[in-house]
Structures are given as structure tokens and as C-alpha cells.
Amino acid sequence: MMRRSARSLATFTWAYIAWSLVPVAIAVLFSFNSGRSRSVWQGFSLRWWTGDPNASLLRDESMRTVAVNSVVLALATLVVTLPLGTAMAVGLQRWRGRGSGAASTLASAPLVTPELVLGAALLLVFTNLYAAVPLGRPAQILGHVTLNLSLVVVTVRARLLTIGSSYEEAARDLGASRATAIRLVLVPMLRPAIVAAGVVVFATSIDDFIVSSFLSSGAGSETVPVRIYGAVRGASTPALNALATLLVVISFLGLVAGGVILWVLRRRSGERVTLRDFVNEVTQADA
């Protein structure tokens, strides 16, 4: 009975993986199609990557621009969100006074707020209340920080609950100041959670469509998801598949980078790690 249940679970798992990945694999495959069709295979070619002088990914300046916009936006969001979210997580975890529960609830509000509502609200704020912040990349960065900050707070707070306060208290008893205890004891123990949160933030930001679309100022601030959505409704070519493939590759590289960082941190802490451990780190970073 148990074997039959295990087989059923394995079958369901592989069916889900196929359902999720086969459409992506088809999109990647047709980015190498020699013809303009996105449904009929006409032979292998790099035409839509670099061969076509006008419509290929690497020769179309507008496509290169949206790819750069997506990467810059995701990296800027990462740089702002990680330290700010970590500090908020530590502060909320230690706050025991009146209003701490309400503050914790508000910090997690973006997680449960529909992104469409959040995007529309941010557009109204930037066009009416904070008009000094122009639409485009500045507004998009602030919008992505607003969207992703709660992800860092929740992830780091979960790690703080696991660690407890005993290590920091021991450092204080040995003469360390509060700042030194945080820098030398708490932050190193939080690094796996910070790296994992960074991977999630990067993947969420680079793949975001709604907030990026609402806060865009035109073609100069378009991101890859916005460009794909706009192009797929018109006369698109397999170059659009190439652009989508590039987005998948960048997201995967971000995941691998997170796994590498976690692996290096474990080696520096004196643990013996193998290639299998590295694969596990990559999987944990994705989770």
C-alpha cells in the first residue's frame, strides 16, 4: 500500500513538473526556429538571437534596453531591500511595546495585498502625492522595494525565531556591545536567510509585470515582462521567445549565484561540503 502511494505521489510530481516546464521548453526551442512561425518548426537557426540584422535579440536596441532595464531594476531592488528588510526584521522581532503587533501586521501587508491594487495605488501616490518622484526607473525601484520588502522581513524573522536570543546575550555577557554582538554574532547567523531572501527578491523583481507596467514612463523604462506582454498581442516574432529565454537564463543564474554564496558560507564556517550539498543549497535558495 505504501509503495503504491509512493508511486502515485512520484507520478503526480513528475506530471506537475512536465506541466510547468514543457511550455517553457517549447518557448525556448522556438527561439532557435529559422522561420517566423512560433508554432511550426522550420529548422534550427540563430536568426532571432543574432542573425537577423533588424529583428534579432542582440541587434535590436530596444530589446537590449528592456533586458538591461530588468536587470538594473532587480539589482537596485536587491541592494535597497536586503539591508532595510533585515533591519526591520530585527527591530520588529525585538519590539515588545504597544503597537508591535500592528506594526508586524502592516509589514506583512504587501504579501496579502493584490498586486493589481498595489500597482494602481502606487501610481496614484507617485502622480498625486509624491510628484517629485518621476515615473520610470525611480518610481519602479520604489515600487519594487515596497512590493518585496515584506518578503525579506518574513524570511529573516523566521530565521531569528530559530536562532533565539541566547547567542547574542552570551556575546553581551562577554563584553561585546550591542552593535558588536549584532555585527559579529547575529548577522553571520542570519546570512543564509538573507541570501535566500535575496534570491526570492531578485526572481520576483525581474519577473514582475504589474508594478513595472503601472510605473513605467514609456519605452525607455520598459522591462522584459512588459515588452513581452505588449509584443505578444501584436505581430510578434521568435525574437520574443529569445527575449523570454534570456529572462529565464538570468533568473536561473540568480538562483545558482544564491546557491554558490550559501555553499561558500558553509565552507568558511568549517563544514565539509560536496557537490551534492551545493545542489541542495541551490534548491533551498529557490525554496
ROMAR-895894 format. One record per residue: x, y, z of N, C-alpha, C in turn. Coordinates in Angstrom, 3 decimals, decimal comma. Last residue first. Layout:
% residues N
NODE       n_X       n_Y       n_Z      ca_X      ca_Y      ca_Z       c_X       c_Y       c_Z
NODE         X         Y         Z         X         Y         Z         X         Y         Z
...
//
This chain:
% residues 287
NODE       n_X       n_Y       n_Z      ca_X      ca_Y      ca_Z       c_X       c_Y       c_Z
NODE    13,663    27,620    -2,646    12,509    27,478    -1,767    12,296    28,700    -0,899
NODE    16,051    28,431    -3,750    14,854    28,580    -4,555    13,614    28,483    -3,680
NODE    17,775    27,695    -1,701    17,677    29,115    -2,057    16,416    29,377    -2,877
NODE    17,465    24,936    -1,769    16,983    25,669    -0,608    16,858    27,145    -0,910
NODE    18,684    24,392    -4,235    17,278    24,080    -4,049    16,705    24,842    -2,875
NODE    21,310    25,193    -3,676    20,569    25,850    -4,747    19,066    25,623    -4,575
NODE    21,907    23,387    -1,646    21,892    24,813    -1,346    21,106    25,582    -2,399
NODE    21,862    20,969    -3,065    20,876    21,199    -2,008    20,783    22,673    -1,651
NODE    24,097    21,379    -4,660    22,786    21,256    -5,297    21,680    21,497    -4,277
NODE    26,033    21,347    -2,610    25,828    22,557    -3,399    24,457    22,525    -4,083
NODE    25,874    18,717    -1,758    25,477    19,778    -0,834    25,209    21,076    -1,579
NODE    26,937    17,509    -4,016    25,541    17,247    -3,670    25,020    18,302    -2,690
NODE    29,544    18,370    -3,822    28,730    18,845    -4,934    27,247    18,616    -4,654
NODE    30,014    18,992    -0,262    30,260    18,295    -1,515    29,403    18,913    -2,617
NODE    31,642    20,286     2,631    30,531    20,299     1,692    30,962    19,652     0,387
NODE    32,288    20,525     5,939    32,726    19,814     4,736    31,518    19,679     3,817
NODE    32,455    23,664     7,628    31,725    22,455     7,267    32,326    21,830     6,007
NODE    33,638    26,092     8,221    34,347    24,873     8,595    33,630    23,590     8,253
NODE    32,612    28,400     7,281    32,289    28,081     8,674    32,917    26,771     9,123
NODE    33,321    28,286     4,652    34,063    29,193     5,530    33,787    28,922     7,001
NODE    31,368    26,514     3,705    32,780    26,109     3,706    33,605    26,997     4,638
NODE    29,063    28,088     3,992    29,191    26,842     4,758    30,636    26,368     4,811
NODE    29,624    30,111     2,182    29,460    30,443     3,598    29,596    29,198     4,472
NODE    29,607    28,664    -0,211    30,849    29,281     0,253    30,765    29,614     1,735
NODE    26,875    27,999    -0,314    27,886    26,942    -0,281    29,206    27,486     0,255
NODE    25,684    30,500    -0,549    25,391    29,671     0,614    26,438    28,574     0,788
NODE    26,777    31,242    -3,047    27,060    32,034    -1,850    26,803    31,222    -0,588
NODE    25,655    29,283    -4,727    27,110    29,386    -4,578    27,465    30,144    -3,307
NODE    22,912    29,865    -4,518    23,421    28,582    -4,044    24,920    28,606    -3,826
NODE    22,892    32,417    -5,716    22,494    32,256    -4,321    22,991    30,948    -3,731
NODE    23,685    31,681    -8,290    24,536    32,578    -7,501    24,188    32,490    -6,025
NODE    21,476    30,161    -9,088    22,769    29,497    -8,915    23,706    30,359    -8,075
NODE    19,564    32,241    -9,216    19,371    31,112    -8,312    20,688    30,402    -8,041
NODE    20,689    33,811   -11,236    20,499    34,369    -9,904    20,310    33,284    -8,861
NODE    20,503    32,002   -13,331    21,830    32,400   -12,867    21,751    33,046   -11,485
NODE    17,722    31,943   -13,632    18,417    30,737   -13,198    19,818    31,063   -12,683
NODE    17,283    34,559   -14,532    16,677    34,115   -13,275    17,391    32,879   -12,732
NODE    18,683    34,430   -16,958    19,111    35,367   -15,918    18,543    34,958   -14,556
NODE    17,152    32,481   -18,328    18,569    32,245   -18,040    19,055    33,155   -16,917
NODE    14,658    33,770   -18,547    14,769    32,508   -17,811    16,218    32,242   -17,406
NODE    15,406    35,932   -20,158    14,877    36,180   -18,817    14,976    34,930   -17,953
NODE    16,111    34,570   -22,489    17,134    35,337   -21,767    16,684    35,616   -20,342
NODE    13,600    33,618   -23,224    14,652    32,669   -22,857    15,756    33,365   -22,070
NODE    12,360    36,024   -23,919    11,848    35,259   -22,779    12,883    34,243   -22,299
NODE    13,914    36,633   -26,162    13,900    37,554   -25,021    13,403    36,848   -23,766
NODE    13,231    34,487   -27,795    14,620    34,656   -27,374    14,715    35,579   -26,174
NODE    10,542    35,025   -28,179    10,922    33,816   -27,452    12,359    33,902   -26,956
NODE    10,864    37,299   -29,721    10,200    37,426   -28,425    10,487    36,200   -27,562
NODE    11,889    36,248   -31,978    12,792    37,066   -31,164    12,201    37,305   -29,784
NODE     9,775    35,061   -33,327    10,513    34,247   -32,363    11,571    35,019   -31,580
NODE     7,496    37,930   -33,262     8,389    37,002   -33,946     9,058    36,115   -32,900
NODE     4,166    39,367   -33,372     5,422    39,032   -32,720     6,206    38,019   -33,556
NODE     2,022    41,568   -33,870     2,712    40,664   -34,789     4,092    40,354   -34,228
NODE     0,553    41,713   -30,605     0,673    42,163   -31,983     1,331    41,112   -32,846
NODE     0,652    40,622   -28,146    -0,680    40,990   -28,631    -0,652    41,484   -30,074
NODE     3,293    40,365   -27,608     2,569    39,131   -27,903     1,163    39,421   -28,416
NODE     4,201    42,916   -26,926     4,518    42,373   -28,240     3,671    41,168   -28,602
NODE     3,287    43,365   -24,293     2,881    44,253   -25,369     3,102    43,656   -26,750
NODE     4,515    41,235   -22,939     3,055    41,368   -22,929     2,579    42,248   -24,071
NODE     7,215    41,811   -23,414     6,640    40,563   -23,909     5,119    40,675   -23,974
NODE     7,491    44,269   -22,072     7,713    44,192   -23,518     7,067    42,933   -24,098
NODE     7,001    43,482   -19,440     6,129    44,479   -20,070     6,262    44,414   -21,586
NODE     9,130    41,631   -18,980     7,727    41,185   -18,945     6,771    42,167   -19,626
NODE    11,418    43,466   -19,402    11,163    42,309   -20,270     9,715    41,834   -20,177
NODE    10,359    46,929   -19,088    11,097    45,749   -18,667    10,728    44,582   -19,579
NODE    10,673    50,351   -20,083    10,038    49,043   -20,217    10,956    47,946   -19,687
NODE    11,676    52,869   -20,119    11,661    52,183   -18,824    10,920    50,849   -18,875
NODE    11,446    53,762   -22,737    12,750    53,822   -22,091    12,816    53,115   -20,760
NODE     8,751    53,654   -23,408     9,639    52,623   -23,926    10,982    52,612   -23,212
NODE     7,260    54,832   -20,300     7,325    54,672   -21,748     8,331    53,617   -22,144
NODE     7,334    54,811   -17,626     7,143    56,121   -18,246     7,190    56,037   -19,766
NODE     5,782    52,555   -15,325     6,630    52,812   -16,483     6,315    54,177   -17,081
NODE     4,110    51,786   -13,330     5,044    52,869   -13,028     5,998    53,164   -14,174
NODE     2,613    49,665   -14,387     1,927    50,846   -13,865     2,877    52,038   -13,738
NODE     4,682    47,814   -15,021     3,844    48,384   -16,065     3,169    49,669   -15,605
NODE     5,766    47,135   -12,553     6,632    47,710   -13,587     5,814    48,394   -14,666
NODE     3,511    46,008   -11,330     4,093    47,240   -10,785     4,971    47,923   -11,823
NODE     3,127    43,775   -13,199     2,082    44,741   -12,856     2,671    46,056   -12,364
NODE     5,482    42,157   -13,551     4,838    42,843   -14,671     3,955    43,996   -14,203
NODE     8,547    40,731   -12,478     7,325    41,475   -12,169     6,793    42,196   -13,402
NODE    10,911    39,423   -12,704     9,773    38,812   -13,388     8,484    39,625   -13,217
NODE    12,672    40,753   -11,139    12,987    40,680   -12,566    11,821    40,124   -13,377
NODE    11,440    40,406    -8,594    11,565    41,732    -9,203    11,790    41,634   -10,708
NODE    11,597    37,663    -8,078    10,296    38,330    -8,096    10,361    39,654    -8,836
NODE    14,369    37,202    -8,154    13,488    36,496    -9,091    12,131    37,176    -9,198
NODE    15,205    38,919    -6,059    15,717    39,091    -7,418    14,778    38,442    -8,428
NODE    13,807    37,815    -3,864    13,571    39,198    -4,271    14,029    39,419    -5,711
NODE    14,937    35,240    -3,737    13,498    35,403    -3,976    13,190    36,808    -4,473
NODE    17,619    35,879    -3,204    17,269    35,111    -4,408    15,796    35,300    -4,753
NODE    17,344    37,199    -0,731    17,856    37,903    -1,900    17,522    37,201    -3,196
NODE    16,495    35,147     0,929    15,574    36,251     0,657    16,025    37,030    -0,571
NODE    18,871    33,664     0,918    17,647    33,072     0,386    16,625    34,158     0,051
NODE    20,563    35,528     2,182    20,845    35,087     0,816    19,587    34,497     0,173
NODE    19,301    35,696     4,693    19,450    36,902     3,869    19,700    36,524     2,413
NODE    19,546    33,082     5,622    18,208    33,633     5,383    18,275    34,864     4,503
NODE    22,386    32,900     5,808    21,618    32,000     4,925    20,228    32,517     4,615
NODE    22,957    35,106     7,700    23,352    35,140     6,292    22,600    34,151     5,408
NODE    22,493    35,052    10,390    21,349    35,378     9,531    21,677    35,286     8,049
NODE    24,911    34,638    11,508    23,931    33,564    11,644    22,705    33,800    10,758
NODE    26,165    37,103    10,962    26,654    35,860    10,338    25,655    34,706    10,434
NODE    24,425    38,803    12,631    24,415    38,888    11,168    25,006    37,644    10,500
NODE    25,076    37,995    15,329    23,737    37,838    14,765    23,752    37,818    13,238
NODE    27,933    38,382    15,645    27,234    37,152    16,051    25,927    36,980    15,280
NODE    28,942    40,779    14,724    29,826    39,616    14,736    29,112    38,302    15,060
NODE    26,800    42,654    14,796    27,675    42,559    13,622    28,442    41,254    13,580
NODE    25,601    42,308    17,303    24,797    42,169    16,087    25,697    41,914    14,883
NODE    27,765    42,787    18,964    27,087    41,486    19,024    26,241    41,251    17,776
NODE    28,305    45,453    18,322    29,294    44,417    18,018    28,655    43,036    18,021
NODE    26,003    46,727    19,280    26,321    46,790    17,853    27,311    45,696    17,457
NODE    26,193    46,150    22,032    25,033    45,690    21,268    25,344    45,661    19,777
NODE    29,565    45,013    22,838    28,485    45,990    22,809    27,323    45,441    21,989
NODE    30,847    42,284    24,741    30,574    42,908    23,444    29,454    43,929    23,581
NODE    31,232    40,905    27,125    31,757    42,252    26,998    31,500    42,930    25,673
NODE    29,977    38,554    27,542    31,436    38,502    27,402    32,043    39,872    27,106
NODE    27,324    39,241    27,449    27,883    38,877    28,759    29,404    38,840    28,727
NODE    27,033    39,556    24,689    26,941    40,733    25,552    27,532    40,454    26,928
NODE    27,241    36,883    23,913    28,239    37,837    23,459    28,224    39,098    24,309
NODE    24,913    35,910    25,113    26,215    35,395    25,546    27,335    36,340    25,118
NODE    22,997    37,267    23,648    23,118    37,549    25,082    24,447    37,051    25,621
NODE    23,348    36,055    21,157    23,626    37,473    21,304    23,799    37,847    22,775
NODE    22,546    33,449    21,820    23,888    33,709    21,309    24,269    35,180    21,477
NODE    19,844    33,703    22,694    20,884    33,237    23,626    22,298    33,566    23,138
NODE    17,640    34,315    21,189    18,452    35,440    21,673    19,644    35,007    22,511
NODE    16,925    32,418    18,171    16,689    32,847    19,545    17,625    33,991    19,928
NODE    16,970    31,045    15,705    18,208    31,330    16,422    17,947    31,617    17,893
NODE    14,272    30,928    14,916    15,037    29,687    15,076    16,284    29,915    15,926
NODE    13,605    33,621    14,754    12,864    32,766    15,690    13,604    31,464    15,951
NODE    15,306    34,370    12,696    15,510    34,919    14,040    14,786    34,078    15,089
NODE    14,129    33,069    10,508    15,461    32,653    10,954    15,744    33,150    12,367
NODE    11,795    34,577    10,361    11,702    33,138    10,592    13,037    32,583    11,086
NODE    12,859    37,070     9,759    12,224    36,859    11,072    12,065    35,375    11,381
NODE    13,703    36,651     7,140    14,705    36,877     8,181    14,101    36,674     9,571
NODE    11,187    36,303     5,827    12,224    35,277     5,752    13,240    35,427     6,883
NODE     9,809    38,715     6,410     9,254    37,426     6,828    10,333    36,343     6,849
NODE    11,538    40,637     5,246    11,182    40,699     6,664    10,693    39,340     7,157
NODE    11,595    39,910     2,551    12,818    39,855     3,342    12,493    39,822     4,829
NODE     8,901    40,349     1,911     9,492    39,018     1,703    10,764    38,864     2,536
NODE     8,529    43,059     2,352     7,920    42,125     3,295     8,464    40,710     3,128
NODE     9,796    44,166     0,110    10,362    44,348     1,440     9,811    43,334     2,440
NODE     8,568    44,010    -2,367     9,420    42,899    -1,941     9,952    43,013    -0,520
NODE     6,997    46,326    -2,809     6,434    45,001    -3,061     7,235    43,891    -2,391
NODE     8,760    48,406    -2,229     7,517    48,274    -1,474     6,933    46,872    -1,604
NODE    10,636    47,910    -4,243    11,037    47,819    -2,838     9,806    47,643    -1,955
NODE     9,057    48,429    -6,476     9,547    47,068    -6,266    10,035    46,869    -4,829
NODE     8,630    51,214    -6,102     7,509    50,281    -6,143     7,936    48,852    -5,897
NODE    11,223    52,208    -6,260    10,473    52,362    -5,008     9,272    51,402    -4,962
NODE    11,743    51,469    -8,954    12,574    50,950    -7,858    11,833    51,046    -6,538
NODE     9,755    52,937   -10,298     9,745    51,475   -10,360    10,584    50,870    -9,234
NODE    10,538    55,583    -9,825     9,279    55,097    -9,256     9,223    53,573    -9,265
NODE    13,040    55,522   -11,257    12,953    55,873    -9,829    11,674    55,349    -9,172
NODE    12,240    54,597   -13,962    13,070    53,790   -13,076    13,009    54,210   -11,612
NODE     8,936    55,970   -14,190    10,110    55,385   -14,818    10,920    54,646   -13,782
NODE     7,880    59,102   -12,823     7,606    57,752   -13,288     8,787    57,256   -14,111
NODE     9,731    60,952   -10,336     9,202    60,762   -11,692     8,877    59,298   -11,968
NODE     8,895    62,433    -7,441     9,477    61,174    -7,916     8,914    60,885    -9,295
NODE     7,333    64,620    -7,015     8,756    64,859    -7,224     9,481    63,605    -7,696
NODE     4,823    63,759    -6,368     5,056    64,107    -7,770     6,528    64,381    -8,062
NODE     3,466    62,209    -4,311     4,922    62,337    -4,420     5,305    62,631    -5,863
NODE     0,674    62,521    -4,943     1,224    62,886    -3,641     2,724    63,135    -3,691
NODE     0,210    61,975    -7,721    -0,544    62,997    -6,995     0,126    63,463    -5,699
NODE     1,833    60,037    -8,782     1,352    61,087    -9,689     0,646    62,214    -8,955
NODE     2,422    58,327    -6,703     3,526    58,999    -7,381     3,062    60,112    -8,319
NODE    -0,161    57,449    -5,946     0,713    58,119    -4,983     1,785    58,927    -5,704
NODE    -1,122    56,188    -8,236    -1,820    57,363    -7,719    -0,935    58,154    -6,761
NODE     0,755    54,082    -8,378     0,651    55,043    -9,474    -0,037    56,325    -9,006
NODE     0,161    52,697    -6,012     1,467    53,340    -6,170     1,444    54,377    -7,289
NODE    -2,409    51,759    -6,651    -2,224    52,683    -5,530    -0,884    53,421    -5,639
NODE    -1,842    50,016    -8,765    -2,696    51,183    -9,003    -2,522    52,217    -7,898
NODE    -0,229    48,131    -7,385     0,297    48,890    -8,515    -0,514    50,134    -8,796
NODE    -2,041    47,136    -5,456    -0,817    47,803    -5,032    -0,237    48,662    -6,166
NODE    -3,951    45,943    -7,111    -4,351    47,049    -6,229    -3,121    47,844    -5,803
NODE    -2,343    43,985    -8,257    -3,009    44,958    -9,115    -3,429    46,182    -8,311
NODE    -1,589    42,424    -6,113    -0,574    43,262    -6,744    -1,196    44,306    -7,664
NODE    -3,505    42,327    -3,146    -3,424    42,014    -4,583    -2,478    42,968    -5,286
NODE    -1,810    41,769    -0,129    -2,488    42,773    -0,952    -2,398    42,377    -2,420
NODE    -0,231    40,047     1,199    -1,627    39,638     1,030    -2,419    40,645     0,210
NODE     2,246    41,259     1,232     2,172    39,845     0,855     0,745    39,418     0,544
NODE     1,915    43,843     2,232     2,092    43,657     0,780     2,002    42,200     0,329
NODE     1,707    43,307     5,108     0,532    43,621     4,294     0,751    43,444     2,794
NODE     3,745    42,968     6,863     3,422    41,818     6,012     2,270    42,104     5,055
NODE     3,764    45,346     8,237     4,973    44,978     7,496     4,716    43,817     6,545
NODE     1,295    45,247     9,524     1,468    46,174     8,402     2,692    45,839     7,571
NODE     1,909    43,343    11,510     0,863    43,072    10,518     1,012    43,972     9,299
NODE     3,869    44,676    12,956     4,201    43,414    12,292     3,181    43,076    11,218
NODE     2,354    46,827    13,925     3,477    47,081    13,033     3,869    45,813    12,274
NODE     0,547    45,508    15,597     0,039    46,222    14,424     1,154    46,486    13,418
NODE     2,357    44,541    17,522     1,557    43,608    16,726     1,022    44,259    15,463
NODE     3,383    46,903    18,633     4,276    45,986    17,925     3,504    45,010    17,041
NODE     1,752    48,520    20,135     1,788    48,749    18,701     2,661    47,794    17,924
NODE     3,706    48,610    23,022     2,403    48,806    22,421     2,551    49,129    20,930
NODE     6,715    46,512    22,830     5,822    47,521    23,374     4,485    47,575    22,666
NODE     8,614    44,884    21,778     7,633    44,244    22,655     6,608    45,234    23,209
NODE    10,773    44,267    19,212     9,801    45,241    19,715     8,725    44,520    20,515
NODE    12,299    42,343    18,083    12,653    42,776    19,440    11,644    43,736    20,043
NODE    11,221    41,983    15,571    11,358    40,817    16,425    11,619    41,218    17,877
NODE    11,452    44,531    14,463    10,118    44,006    14,767    10,187    42,806    15,705
NODE    14,291    44,662    14,186    13,556    45,600    15,021    12,182    45,090    15,418
NODE    14,821    42,551    12,421    15,423    42,549    13,759    14,650    43,472    14,688
NODE    13,303    43,444    10,203    13,017    42,150    10,821    13,576    42,095    12,244
NODE    14,550    45,860     9,568    13,154    45,855    10,006    12,801    44,559    10,711
NODE    17,071    44,902     8,770    16,962    45,795     9,928    15,534    45,827    10,465
NODE    16,257    43,413     6,521    16,918    42,751     7,643    16,821    43,594     8,905
NODE    15,207    45,441     4,873    14,339    44,380     5,359    14,938    43,638     6,539
NODE    17,538    46,962     4,394    16,375    47,577     5,023    15,449    46,510     5,612
NODE    19,289    45,127     3,129    19,638    45,721     4,422    18,443    46,325     5,146
NODE    17,456    44,306     0,881    18,085    43,379     1,825    18,498    44,048     3,142
NODE    16,545    46,546    -0,656    15,618    45,746     0,138    16,315    44,897     1,200
NODE    18,635    47,729    -2,100    17,872    48,521    -1,130    17,116    47,628    -0,155
NODE    19,627    45,631    -3,665    20,553    46,415    -2,846    19,812    47,201    -1,774
NODE    17,283    44,748    -4,996    18,010    43,857    -4,095    18,894    44,655    -3,134
NODE    16,665    46,929    -6,601    15,710    46,484    -5,578    16,391    45,613    -4,545
NODE    18,923    46,867    -8,241    18,681    48,026    -7,382    17,702    47,676    -6,260
NODE    18,506    44,404    -9,533    19,684    44,586    -8,690    19,504    45,771    -7,743
NODE    16,093    44,924   -10,938    16,163    43,835    -9,958    17,344    44,010    -9,017
NODE    16,883    47,074   -12,575    15,785    47,233   -11,627    15,830    46,162   -10,543
NODE    18,895    45,867   -14,115    19,218    47,007   -13,254    18,148    47,195   -12,189
NODE    17,366    43,896   -15,465    18,471    43,507   -14,589    18,810    44,635   -13,615
NODE    15,499    45,486   -16,908    15,046    44,462   -15,964    16,138    44,093   -14,978
NODE    17,174    47,102   -18,508    16,261    47,700   -17,534    15,820    46,693   -16,483
NODE    18,379    45,170   -20,141    19,199    45,915   -19,182    18,319    46,556   -18,111
NODE    16,087    44,420   -21,589    16,825    43,428   -20,806    17,685    44,108   -19,744
NODE    15,410    46,796   -22,852    14,475    46,246   -21,859    15,158    45,182   -21,011
NODE    17,684    47,109   -24,511    17,348    48,104   -23,488    16,424    47,526   -22,427
NODE    17,574    45,006   -26,261    18,706    45,086   -25,339    18,399    46,045   -24,201
NODE    15,273    45,780   -27,615    15,260    44,553   -26,817    16,426    44,531   -25,836
NODE    16,142    48,115   -28,866    15,040    48,198   -27,911    14,974    46,953   -27,036
NODE    18,121    47,212   -30,627    18,497    48,050   -29,480    17,394    48,112   -28,442
NODE    18,713    44,214   -31,946    17,589    45,134   -31,744    17,860    45,938   -30,474
NODE    20,721    42,421   -31,832    20,889    43,550   -32,754    19,752    44,554   -32,669
NODE    20,055    40,389   -30,128    21,304    41,088   -29,857    21,527    42,290   -30,777
NODE    17,568    39,488   -31,248    17,672    39,999   -29,881    18,910    40,859   -29,678
NODE    16,693    40,590   -34,599    17,256    39,639   -33,638    17,488    40,310   -32,289
NODE    15,800    42,372   -36,522    14,827    41,880   -35,550    15,401    40,901   -34,538
NODE    17,937    43,189   -38,191    16,976    44,168   -37,691    16,133    43,669   -36,522
NODE    19,562    41,103   -39,015    20,180    42,420   -38,749    19,237    43,431   -38,127
NODE    19,471    37,899   -37,623    18,687    38,913   -38,327    19,232    40,304   -38,006
NODE    21,316    36,569   -35,855    21,438    36,502   -37,312    20,700    37,600   -38,049
NODE    20,963    36,472   -33,122    21,966    37,403   -33,632    22,024    37,476   -35,154
NODE    18,425    35,334   -32,477    19,368    35,731   -31,438    20,355    36,766   -31,959
NODE    17,100    34,611   -34,688    16,393    35,514   -33,775    17,231    35,886   -32,560
NODE    18,951    32,918   -36,003    18,449    34,129   -36,649    17,862    35,109   -35,647
NODE    20,141    30,575   -35,484    20,372    31,658   -34,509    19,857    32,989   -35,040
NODE    18,220    27,596   -36,095    18,928    28,788   -36,564    19,114    29,752   -35,389
NODE    16,686    24,608   -37,258    17,474    25,296   -36,228    18,222    26,476   -36,827
NODE    13,350    24,486   -38,676    14,786    24,259   -38,689    15,512    25,103   -37,659
NODE    10,743    25,072   -38,266    11,252    25,212   -39,629    12,766    25,046   -39,710
NODE     7,855    24,244   -36,509     9,315    24,175   -36,520     9,824    24,150   -37,949
NODE     5,249    26,378   -35,824     5,700    25,355   -36,772     7,219    25,384   -36,835
NODE     4,891    28,458   -34,046     4,163    27,216   -33,790     4,599    26,074   -34,702
NODE     5,910    30,786   -34,799     6,123    30,442   -33,394     5,370    29,175   -33,017
NODE     7,560    31,596   -37,836     6,476    30,932   -37,129     6,871    30,621   -35,691
NODE     9,699    32,540   -39,203     8,993    33,487   -38,344     7,909    32,831   -37,515
NODE    12,437    30,092   -39,138    11,383    30,894   -39,757    10,711    31,807   -38,751
NODE    14,209    28,793   -37,466    14,764    29,555   -38,585    13,727    30,445   -39,252
NODE    14,146    28,859   -33,915    13,479    28,497   -35,163    14,007    29,377   -36,300
NODE    14,990    29,357   -31,383    16,010    28,928   -32,352    15,397    28,492   -33,675
NODE    12,769    29,810   -29,962    13,659    30,964   -30,106    14,791    30,652   -31,077
NODE    11,599    27,370   -29,739    11,208    28,174   -30,896    11,972    29,492   -30,982
NODE    12,749    26,474   -27,294    13,041    25,801   -28,552    12,745    26,694   -29,745
NODE    11,551    28,165   -25,409    12,997    28,220   -25,617    13,361    27,606   -26,969
NODE     8,899    27,298   -25,625     9,234    28,695   -25,923    10,723    28,851   -26,191
NODE     9,225    24,656   -24,789     8,764    24,921   -26,156     9,105    26,355   -26,560
NODE     9,983    25,033   -22,134    10,913    24,389   -23,059    10,517    24,643   -24,510
NODE     7,621    26,159   -21,147     8,846    26,954   -21,137     9,854    26,374   -22,123
NODE     5,858    23,963   -21,430     5,621    25,214   -22,184     6,858    26,105   -22,239
NODE     7,242    22,101   -19,642     7,131    21,847   -21,087     6,804    23,122   -21,862
NODE     7,055    22,874   -16,947     8,270    23,152   -17,697     8,152    22,947   -19,198
NODE     4,521    22,217   -15,869     5,117    23,532   -15,623     6,228    23,863   -16,601
NODE     4,010    19,615   -16,673     3,003    20,646   -16,944     3,612    22,045   -16,809
NODE     6,267    18,348   -15,576     6,083    18,409   -17,029     5,102    19,519   -17,406
NODE     5,710    18,672   -12,845     6,941    19,239   -13,412     6,804    19,379   -14,925
NODE     3,325    17,209   -12,657     3,322    18,645   -12,367     4,554    19,319   -12,964
NODE     4,276    14,673   -13,261     3,251    15,268   -14,122     3,192    16,778   -13,905
NODE     5,992    14,249   -11,133     6,567    14,378   -12,473     5,563    14,971   -13,455
NODE     4,036    14,150    -9,054     5,118    15,140    -9,033     5,697    15,348   -10,418
NODE     2,433    11,968    -9,773     1,832    13,294    -9,694     2,907    14,375    -9,746
NODE     4,376     9,958    -9,538     3,726    10,221   -10,823     3,113    11,612   -10,848
NODE     4,952    10,092    -6,799     6,011    10,362    -7,773     5,418    10,686    -9,140
NODE     2,441     9,358    -5,756     2,995    10,674    -5,448     4,090    11,055    -6,446
NODE     2,253     6,774    -6,737     1,255     7,767    -7,137     1,772     9,177    -6,891
NODE     4,416     5,600    -5,414     4,414     5,673    -6,877     3,418     6,711    -7,363
NODE     3,526     5,820    -2,770     4,760     6,495    -3,179     4,824     6,641    -4,693
NODE     1,262     4,206    -2,857     1,106     5,631    -2,557     2,336     6,414    -2,993
NODE     2,473     1,748    -3,359     1,532     2,280    -4,332     1,322     3,775    -4,114
NODE     3,977     1,444    -1,036     4,662     1,555    -2,321     3,754     2,153    -3,379
NODE     1,910     1,224     0,825     2,807     2,376     0,911     3,557     2,574    -0,401
NODE     0,829    -1,200     0,000     0,000     0,000     0,000     0,871     1,261     0,000
//
